[in-house]
Each structure stands twice: as C-alpha cells, then as structure tokens.
Amino acid sequence: MKGTLGPVLTVILAILAIWYVACVPMNVREVLSAAERDGAVVTPTDPVERRDAGAVGLVLNNTAHLGASWSLDRAKLPAPHQIAVELWNTTVVEEMTGRRGIVNSGSLSNRGLVYHAGITLWATVLGFVIGTGLGILLAVGIVHSRTMEMSVMPWAIVSQTIPIVALAPMIIVVLYSVGLQGMLPKAVISAYLSFFPVVVGMVKGLRSPDQSQLDLMHTYNASKSAVLVKLRLPASVPYLFASLKIGIAASLVGAIVGELPVQQGGLGARMLAGSYYGQTSQIWAALIAAAALAALLVWSIGALERRTLRRMGVV
C-alpha cells in the first residue's frame, strides 16, 4: 500500500493540474463576455469575432482577464474545487442543515446527492442480481447443449450491439404499459447490460476443466449434474468473479441510463436536471458520485472474491 501511494498521488495531482489548465480555454468566452459587461476591454471587441475565434488565441490575447475561469457559476468546465464544494453542499450540508435533510426530517433529502445515489444503487444491485442469475443459467445451458449454444449465443451477442440509449425508453414504455413501474424497469435495463459478461465468463469457466479431469469424473460414473457441481462450477469461480466485476459496472451504467427518461430520482435524473438548468457542477458531482459508487461496488466484488477463493483453498 505504501509503495503505491506515491504514484497514485502523482497521477491525481497531474490530473488536477491538467484539469485546471483546461478550464481556461474551455471557459474563456464566458469569462470575456462577463469582463466586457463589467467595462473591461477585451480582444477582439466584437462578440461575433470572439465566437468564431479559437480558444487558444482568445486566451493569449486576454491574459489579464482569465482569473474568473475557475469561479464561473455556469462554467462549461467547472474547476475541481467547484465540484468539491458542490459535493459537500449536496451531501453533508444538505443532510445536516437542510430543511429536508436527515437531521431535520428524519429521512434523506430528495435534493441531496446521497438520496439519488441510493436510488441508483438499489436499481443497480437488483438488475445485477437478475442479470447474474440469468447469465449463469444461460451459460450452464450453453455448455450442456450444443443446440442452445448455436441458437442462443448469437442472439446474446447481437443484443449487445443495440445502443442502450435507444433501447432504454422502449423497455420503459413497454413495461409501463403492462403496469410495471418504479425500480423494476431500471433493473431490467441494468440486467440487460450485466448478463452478457457473466454469460461469456461462465461459459469459459465451465469449460476450463481439461479432458483428464473430465475423464476422471467419468471413471467415477459421475452424472452431468455431479460433474457440474463438483468440477465445472468450482473451476469457473475465478472466471465468474472476473465477469462480475465487469457486470456490476455495466449494471450501474444501465441504471443511470434507465433513469434518464424516467426522471424520478437517481444519479441519471440528477445529471439530466443539471443539463436542463446549465448546472455543470451538479452534473460533474453526479458523475463523480457514480464513479465512487462503481469503485465501491467493484471493490465489494473483489473482497467477496478473495474471501471465496480463500475458503476454497485457492489463495
């Protein structure tokens, strides 16, 4: 851990430095427009010319007016400290001092990021469980049935080529028409994205035992179910966990995409609301919350993997 702390901090500081530098050309037009309204002389003076000019040229010709690049209220690219303030205000401050916060109302505020992250988390977990279960069952069927492999596997591959942004509204509309609302439509979208990595990984894992191991099971007159339980499934565990790490991240993406057309809470709805009102800091805060949530979920799968493999005697 100590050996990796230095490189990690170096990478983080490098990203922050590049981020702060990128804020200047990204926000230069808004900064110059604000400076002109305050009476400053900017180059070029014509707004049309500034619109058509390159960002780097505007920066080089107006170095005296660039200080506001890191403090705009509606910046195209908010500075990291602005996003940190937004995260603090929408988590700690909102819940501790807000009228709807958990301290004053006893429940999480629907204006806070924690509330929306919780909605996304539950949809992610539910979709992940559904997708994982279907993926394992489908993989078992593919391994034991050549017909199923030839008929189902190509469709599973083709299904992943459909853009989820186009498919999500269709799924939601269809499920709403049959009375399925709330968390389930988002979970179905999450399951759609998460099942495929599990299928591929489990098929590979279930086929990982070599022929000598299979022959040994046959000499014991083991049935197909016994071979599956005592040989194939234990051999597939490392492949399964590798797939689960990919699947949980894909499930989170599916939950966020599923929240965009519904707009009933969640990190996806939070991002969409920020785009409607030009609150880029809110969008970035939701993105960082989603990244932190994904890291936590992947870490949880990794911890479960280490514990499982240790109990199996693998590590």
LOVEX-910473 format. One record per residue (C-alpha): residue number from 0; residue in three letters; y negated, z negated, x. Coordinates in nm, 3 decimals, padded with zeros to 5 digits. Last residue first. Layout:
<NUM, 'ALA', <Y, Z, X>>
...
//
This chain:
<314, 'VAL', <01.847, 00.221, -00.519>>
<313, 'VAL', <02.134, 00.393, -00.704>>
<312, 'GLY', <02.305, 00.070, -00.807>>
<311, 'MET', <02.282, 00.147, -01.179>>
<310, 'ARG', <02.067, -00.163, -01.226>>
<309, 'ARG', <01.836, -00.038, -00.952>>
<308, 'LEU', <01.823, 00.306, -01.113>>
<307, 'THR', <01.714, 00.154, -01.443>>
<306, 'ARG', <01.450, -00.072, -01.288>>
<305, 'ARG', <01.304, 00.208, -01.079>>
<304, 'GLU', <01.298, 00.444, -01.378>>
<303, 'LEU', <01.133, 00.187, -01.604>>
<302, 'ALA', <00.860, 00.139, -01.346>>
<301, 'GLY', <00.817, 00.516, -01.319>>
<300, 'ILE', <00.794, 00.553, -01.696>>
<299, 'SER', <00.529, 00.281, -01.703>>
<298, 'TRP', <00.339, 00.450, -01.420>>
<297, 'VAL', <00.341, 00.775, -01.618>>
<296, 'LEU', <00.198, 00.592, -01.920>>
<295, 'LEU', <-00.069, 00.414, -01.719>>
<294, 'ALA', <-00.174, 00.734, -01.542>>
<293, 'ALA', <-00.194, 00.916, -01.877>>
<292, 'LEU', <-00.411, 00.638, -02.022>>
<291, 'ALA', <-00.641, 00.649, -01.721>>
<290, 'ALA', <-00.675, 01.026, -01.759>>
<289, 'ALA', <-00.745, 00.989, -02.132>>
<288, 'ALA', <-01.009, 00.722, -02.061>>
<287, 'ILE', <-01.164, 00.954, -01.802>>
<286, 'LEU', <-01.179, 01.233, -02.058>>
<285, 'ALA', <-01.326, 01.001, -02.321>>
<284, 'ALA', <-01.596, 00.892, -02.076>>
<283, 'TRP', <-01.662, 01.257, -01.989>>
<282, 'ILE', <-01.714, 01.350, -02.354>>
<281, 'GLN', <-01.937, 01.047, -02.416>>
<280, 'SER', <-02.146, 01.132, -02.109>>
<279, 'THR', <-02.176, 01.486, -02.243>>
<278, 'GLN', <-02.349, 01.367, -02.559>>
<277, 'GLY', <-02.464, 01.705, -02.691>>
<276, 'TYR', <-02.431, 01.596, -03.053>>
<275, 'TYR', <-02.142, 01.821, -03.153>>
<274, 'SER', <-01.982, 01.805, -02.807>>
<273, 'GLY', <-01.974, 01.425, -02.818>>
<272, 'ALA', <-01.814, 01.432, -03.162>>
<271, 'LEU', <-01.545, 01.666, -03.029>>
<270, 'MET', <-01.471, 01.439, -02.735>>
<269, 'ARG', <-01.439, 01.134, -02.961>>
<268, 'ALA', <-01.217, 01.328, -03.202>>
<267, 'GLY', <-00.986, 01.408, -02.910>>
<266, 'LEU', <-00.996, 01.046, -02.791>>
<265, 'GLY', <-00.877, 00.922, -03.127>>
<264, 'GLY', <-01.028, 00.892, -03.471>>
<263, 'GLN', <-01.007, 01.085, -03.794>>
<262, 'GLN', <-01.134, 01.420, -03.663>>
<261, 'VAL', <-00.830, 01.611, -03.798>>
<260, 'PRO', <-00.901, 01.944, -03.624>>
<259, 'LEU', <-00.949, 01.787, -03.278>>
<258, 'GLU', <-00.698, 01.504, -03.313>>
<257, 'GLY', <-00.396, 01.729, -03.267>>
<256, 'VAL', <-00.534, 01.845, -02.932>>
<255, 'ILE', <-00.557, 01.483, -02.816>>
<254, 'ALA', <-00.203, 01.406, -02.935>>
<253, 'GLY', <-00.065, 01.719, -02.769>>
<252, 'VAL', <-00.230, 01.634, -02.439>>
<251, 'LEU', <-00.078, 01.286, -02.454>>
<250, 'SER', <00.265, 01.435, -02.524>>
<249, 'ALA', <00.229, 01.663, -02.223>>
<248, 'ALA', <00.167, 01.359, -02.004>>
<247, 'ILE', <00.466, 01.181, -02.156>>
<246, 'GLY', <00.684, 01.491, -02.109>>
<245, 'ILE', <00.606, 01.535, -01.741>>
<244, 'LYS', <00.701, 01.178, -01.660>>
<243, 'LEU', <00.996, 01.207, -01.898>>
<242, 'SER', <01.127, 01.510, -01.710>>
<241, 'ALA', <01.151, 01.320, -01.382>>
<240, 'PHE', <01.309, 01.035, -01.575>>
<239, 'LEU', <01.575, 01.262, -01.720>>
<238, 'TYR', <01.657, 01.427, -01.388>>
<237, 'PRO', <01.720, 01.085, -01.230>>
<236, 'VAL', <01.936, 00.983, -01.532>>
<235, 'SER', <02.145, 01.302, -01.548>>
<234, 'ALA', <02.434, 01.174, -01.337>>
<233, 'PRO', <02.475, 00.872, -01.566>>
<232, 'LEU', <02.481, 01.106, -01.871>>
<231, 'ARG', <02.730, 01.354, -01.723>>
<230, 'LEU', <02.991, 01.113, -01.593>>
<229, 'LYS', <03.086, 00.820, -01.817>>
<228, 'VAL', <02.922, 00.917, -02.146>>
<227, 'LEU', <02.961, 01.295, -02.131>>
<226, 'VAL', <03.304, 01.292, -01.971>>
<225, 'ALA', <03.416, 01.040, -02.235>>
<224, 'SER', <03.278, 01.257, -02.514>>
<223, 'LYS', <03.450, 01.562, -02.374>>
<222, 'SER', <03.781, 01.372, -02.364>>
<221, 'ALA', <03.924, 01.226, -02.046>>
<220, 'ASN', <04.282, 01.320, -01.955>>
<219, 'TYR', <04.246, 01.119, -01.633>>
<218, 'THR', <04.319, 01.443, -01.445>>
<217, 'HIS', <04.035, 01.598, -01.644>>
<216, 'MET', <03.793, 01.334, -01.517>>
<215, 'LEU', <03.896, 01.416, -01.162>>
<214, 'ASP', <03.844, 01.787, -01.229>>
<213, 'LEU', <03.490, 01.715, -01.349>>
<212, 'GLN', <03.417, 01.520, -01.032>>
<211, 'SER', <03.561, 01.799, -00.816>>
<210, 'GLN', <03.355, 02.058, -01.006>>
<209, 'ASP', <03.023, 01.901, -00.920>>
<208, 'PRO', <02.824, 01.675, -01.151>>
<207, 'SER', <02.470, 01.821, -01.196>>
<206, 'ARG', <02.531, 01.999, -01.528>>
<205, 'LEU', <02.407, 01.708, -01.738>>
<204, 'GLY', <02.108, 01.677, -01.506>>
<203, 'LYS', <02.001, 02.040, -01.528>>
<202, 'VAL', <02.037, 02.040, -01.905>>
<201, 'MET', <01.852, 01.710, -01.914>>
<200, 'GLY', <01.560, 01.840, -01.713>>
<199, 'VAL', <01.519, 02.157, -01.920>>
<198, 'VAL', <01.548, 01.979, -02.253>>
<197, 'VAL', <01.318, 01.694, -02.146>>
<196, 'PRO', <01.054, 01.938, -02.024>>
<195, 'PHE', <01.077, 02.116, -02.364>>
<194, 'PHE', <01.055, 01.807, -02.586>>
<193, 'SER', <00.709, 01.695, -02.481>>
<192, 'LEU', <00.488, 01.972, -02.616>>
<191, 'TYR', <00.636, 01.990, -02.966>>
<190, 'ALA', <00.672, 01.612, -02.978>>
<189, 'SER', <00.299, 01.574, -02.924>>
<188, 'ILE', <00.231, 01.822, -03.205>>
<187, 'VAL', <00.469, 01.633, -03.431>>
<186, 'ALA', <00.300, 01.304, -03.336>>
<185, 'LYS', <-00.037, 01.446, -03.438>>
<184, 'PRO', <00.104, 01.542, -03.778>>
<183, 'LEU', <00.270, 01.197, -03.813>>
<182, 'MET', <-00.032, 00.975, -03.745>>
<181, 'GLY', <-00.223, 01.031, -04.068>>
<180, 'GLN', <-00.093, 01.282, -04.318>>
<179, 'LEU', <00.233, 01.418, -04.456>>
<178, 'GLY', <00.180, 01.516, -04.821>>
<177, 'VAL', <00.356, 01.853, -04.825>>
<176, 'SER', <00.032, 02.048, -04.788>>
<175, 'TYR', <-00.083, 01.809, -04.516>>
<174, 'LEU', <00.220, 01.902, -04.309>>
<173, 'VAL', <00.142, 02.273, -04.337>>
<172, 'VAL', <-00.228, 02.225, -04.260>>
<171, 'ILE', <-00.156, 02.002, -03.960>>
<170, 'ILE', <00.100, 02.241, -03.815>>
<169, 'MET', <-00.135, 02.539, -03.856>>
<168, 'PRO', <-00.424, 02.348, -03.700>>
<167, 'ALA', <-00.205, 02.263, -03.396>>
<166, 'LEU', <-00.070, 02.615, -03.335>>
<165, 'ALA', <-00.390, 02.780, -03.215>>
<164, 'VAL', <-00.483, 02.501, -02.972>>
<163, 'ILE', <-00.113, 02.472, -02.876>>
<162, 'PRO', <-00.114, 02.826, -02.740>>
<161, 'ILE', <00.230, 02.980, -02.813>>
<160, 'THR', <00.422, 03.036, -02.487>>
<159, 'GLN', <00.612, 02.708, -02.525>>
<158, 'SER', <00.794, 02.832, -02.834>>
<157, 'VAL', <00.935, 03.125, -02.637>>
<156, 'ILE', <01.125, 02.888, -02.407>>
<155, 'ALA', <01.276, 02.693, -02.697>>
<154, 'TRP', <01.363, 03.020, -02.866>>
<153, 'PRO', <01.546, 03.139, -02.554>>
<152, 'MET', <01.737, 02.807, -02.538>>
<151, 'VAL', <01.857, 02.816, -02.899>>
<150, 'SER', <02.078, 03.127, -02.921>>
<149, 'MET', <02.239, 03.169, -02.580>>
<148, 'GLU', <02.268, 02.797, -02.514>>
<147, 'MET', <02.393, 02.728, -02.864>>
<146, 'THR', <02.665, 02.989, -02.824>>
<145, 'ARG', <02.766, 02.847, -02.487>>
<144, 'SER', <02.814, 02.509, -02.647>>
<143, 'HIS', <02.870, 02.186, -02.455>>
<142, 'VAL', <02.570, 02.201, -02.221>>
<141, 'ILE', <02.342, 02.344, -02.491>>
<140, 'GLY', <02.439, 02.075, -02.742>>
<139, 'VAL', <02.375, 01.796, -02.495>>
<138, 'ALA', <02.038, 01.950, -02.409>>
<137, 'LEU', <01.943, 01.975, -02.777>>
<136, 'LEU', <02.026, 01.609, -02.835>>
<135, 'ILE', <01.826, 01.505, -02.528>>
<134, 'GLY', <01.526, 01.716, -02.627>>
<133, 'LEU', <01.529, 01.597, -02.988>>
<132, 'GLY', <01.524, 01.234, -02.877>>
<131, 'THR', <01.258, 01.297, -02.615>>
<130, 'GLY', <01.036, 01.486, -02.858>>
<129, 'ILE', <01.057, 01.215, -03.123>>
<128, 'VAL', <00.994, 00.934, -02.873>>
<127, 'PHE', <00.708, 01.128, -02.713>>
<126, 'GLY', <00.551, 01.203, -03.051>>
<125, 'LEU', <00.553, 00.833, -03.141>>
<124, 'VAL', <00.421, 00.732, -02.799>>
<123, 'THR', <00.142, 00.988, -02.803>>
<122, 'ALA', <00.035, 00.913, -03.160>>
<121, 'TRP', <00.024, 00.543, -03.075>>
<120, 'LEU', <-00.178, 00.605, -02.757>>
<119, 'THR', <-00.428, 00.835, -02.928>>
<118, 'ILE', <-00.507, 00.571, -03.189>>
<117, 'GLY', <-00.534, 00.303, -02.919>>
<116, 'ALA', <-00.770, 00.517, -02.712>>
<115, 'HIS', <-00.994, 00.553, -03.018>>
<114, 'TYR', <-01.016, 00.176, -03.066>>
<113, 'VAL', <-01.071, 00.112, -02.697>>
<112, 'LEU', <-01.350, 00.370, -02.683>>
<111, 'GLY', <-01.569, 00.179, -02.925>>
<110, 'ARG', <-01.741, 00.303, -03.237>>
<109, 'ASN', <-01.441, 00.217, -03.454>>
<108, 'SER', <-01.486, -00.139, -03.332>>
<107, 'LEU', <-01.168, -00.331, -03.266>>
<106, 'SER', <-01.094, -00.610, -03.509>>
<105, 'GLY', <-01.203, -00.972, -03.552>>
<104, 'SER', <-01.548, -00.876, -03.677>>
<103, 'ASN', <-01.787, -01.046, -03.436>>
<102, 'VAL', <-01.572, -01.073, -03.123>>
<101, 'ILE', <-01.365, -00.761, -03.197>>
<100, 'GLY', <-01.668, -00.538, -03.221>>
<99, 'ARG', <-01.817, -00.410, -03.546>>
<98, 'ARG', <-02.151, -00.585, -03.500>>
<97, 'GLY', <-02.140, -00.506, -03.128>>
<96, 'THR', <-02.166, -00.788, -02.874>>
<95, 'MET', <-01.822, -00.825, -02.715>>
<94, 'GLU', <-01.641, -00.514, -02.839>>
<93, 'GLU', <-01.933, -00.277, -02.792>>
<92, 'VAL', <-02.036, -00.427, -02.459>>
<91, 'VAL', <-01.686, -00.421, -02.307>>
<90, 'THR', <-01.562, -00.081, -02.420>>
<89, 'THR', <-01.829, 00.165, -02.531>>
<88, 'ASN', <-02.106, 00.016, -02.315>>
<87, 'TRP', <-01.893, -00.009, -02.001>>
<86, 'LEU', <-01.755, 00.344, -02.035>>
<85, 'GLU', <-02.103, 00.484, -02.100>>
<84, 'VAL', <-02.239, 00.298, -01.796>>
<83, 'ALA', <-01.959, 00.439, -01.580>>
<82, 'ILE', <-02.033, 00.787, -01.716>>
<81, 'GLN', <-02.397, 00.751, -01.615>>
<80, 'HIS', <-02.290, 00.620, -01.272>>
<79, 'PRO', <-02.075, 00.931, -01.222>>
<78, 'ALA', <-02.368, 01.167, -01.289>>
<77, 'PRO', <-02.369, 01.366, -01.611>>
<76, 'LEU', <-02.302, 01.741, -01.589>>
<75, 'LYS', <-02.480, 01.940, -01.858>>
<74, 'ALA', <-02.714, 01.646, -01.890>>
<73, 'ARG', <-02.812, 01.505, -02.225>>
<72, 'ASP', <-02.993, 01.182, -02.131>>
<71, 'LEU', <-03.087, 01.308, -01.786>>
<70, 'SER', <-03.063, 01.050, -01.506>>
<69, 'TRP', <-02.891, 01.216, -01.209>>
<68, 'SER', <-03.093, 01.539, -01.202>>
<67, 'ALA', <-03.414, 01.338, -01.256>>
<66, 'GLY', <-03.491, 01.334, -00.884>>
<65, 'LEU', <-03.498, 01.713, -00.865>>
<64, 'HIS', <-03.873, 01.770, -00.899>>
<63, 'ALA', <-03.983, 01.784, -00.534>>
<62, 'THR', <-03.703, 02.023, -00.436>>
<61, 'ASN', <-03.836, 02.295, -00.663>>
<60, 'ASN', <-03.791, 02.625, -00.478>>
<59, 'LEU', <-03.454, 02.538, -00.324>>
<58, 'VAL', <-03.313, 02.404, -00.651>>
<57, 'LEU', <-03.431, 02.703, -00.853>>
<56, 'GLY', <-03.274, 02.938, -00.599>>
<55, 'VAL', <-02.943, 02.752, -00.619>>
<54, 'ALA', <-02.945, 02.771, -00.998>>
<53, 'GLY', <-02.998, 03.146, -01.002>>
<52, 'ALA', <-03.291, 03.284, -01.201>>
<51, 'ASP', <-03.250, 03.430, -01.551>>
<50, 'ARG', <-03.345, 03.113, -01.737>>
<49, 'ARG', <-03.620, 03.036, -01.489>>
<48, 'GLU', <-03.765, 03.383, -01.545>>
<47, 'VAL', <-03.762, 03.329, -01.919>>
<46, 'PRO', <-03.928, 02.987, -01.879>>
<45, 'ASP', <-04.219, 03.146, -01.684>>
<44, 'THR', <-04.358, 02.909, -01.422>>
<43, 'PRO', <-04.116, 03.012, -01.149>>
<42, 'THR', <-04.143, 02.774, -00.977>>
<41, 'VAL', <-04.257, 02.444, -01.127>>
<40, 'VAL', <-04.599, 02.287, -01.165>>
<39, 'ALA', <-04.580, 01.938, -01.314>>
<38, 'GLY', <-04.751, 01.850, -01.641>>
<37, 'ASP', <-04.487, 01.627, -01.804>>
<36, 'ARG', <-04.360, 01.920, -02.009>>
<35, 'GLU', <-04.310, 02.110, -01.683>>
<34, 'ALA', <-04.101, 01.824, -01.542>>
<33, 'ALA', <-03.880, 01.824, -01.852>>
<32, 'SER', <-03.824, 02.201, -01.821>>
<31, 'LEU', <-03.756, 02.162, -01.450>>
<30, 'VAL', <-03.492, 01.895, -01.511>>
<29, 'GLU', <-03.325, 02.094, -01.788>>
<28, 'ARG', <-03.303, 02.398, -01.560>>
<27, 'VAL', <-03.178, 02.194, -01.263>>
<26, 'ASN', <-02.892, 02.023, -01.443>>
<25, 'MET', <-02.595, 02.212, -01.297>>
<24, 'PRO', <-02.773, 02.281, -00.968>>
<23, 'VAL', <-02.838, 01.908, -00.908>>
<22, 'CYS', <-02.527, 01.756, -01.069>>
<21, 'ALA', <-02.305, 01.937, -00.817>>
<20, 'VAL', <-02.436, 01.716, -00.534>>
<19, 'TYR', <-02.348, 01.401, -00.726>>
<18, 'TRP', <-01.999, 01.532, -00.799>>
<17, 'ILE', <-01.941, 01.640, -00.438>>
<16, 'ALA', <-02.029, 01.287, -00.323>>
<15, 'LEU', <-01.811, 01.128, -00.591>>
<14, 'ILE', <-01.514, 01.348, -00.497>>
<13, 'ALA', <-01.558, 01.264, -00.127>>
<12, 'LEU', <-01.579, 00.892, -00.208>>
<11, 'ILE', <-01.257, 00.911, -00.410>>
<10, 'VAL', <-01.077, 01.106, -00.135>>
<9, 'THR', <-01.182, 00.854, 00.128>>
<8, 'LEU', <-01.083, 00.563, -00.093>>
<7, 'VAL', <-00.734, 00.711, -00.134>>
<6, 'PRO', <-00.703, 00.781, 00.239>>
<5, 'GLY', <-00.796, 00.419, 00.323>>
<4, 'LEU', <-00.580, 00.253, 00.059>>
<3, 'THR', <-00.263, 00.442, 00.156>>
<2, 'GLY', <-00.171, 00.231, 00.459>>
<1, 'LYS', <-00.240, -00.093, 00.279>>
<0, 'MET', <00.000, 00.000, 00.000>>
//
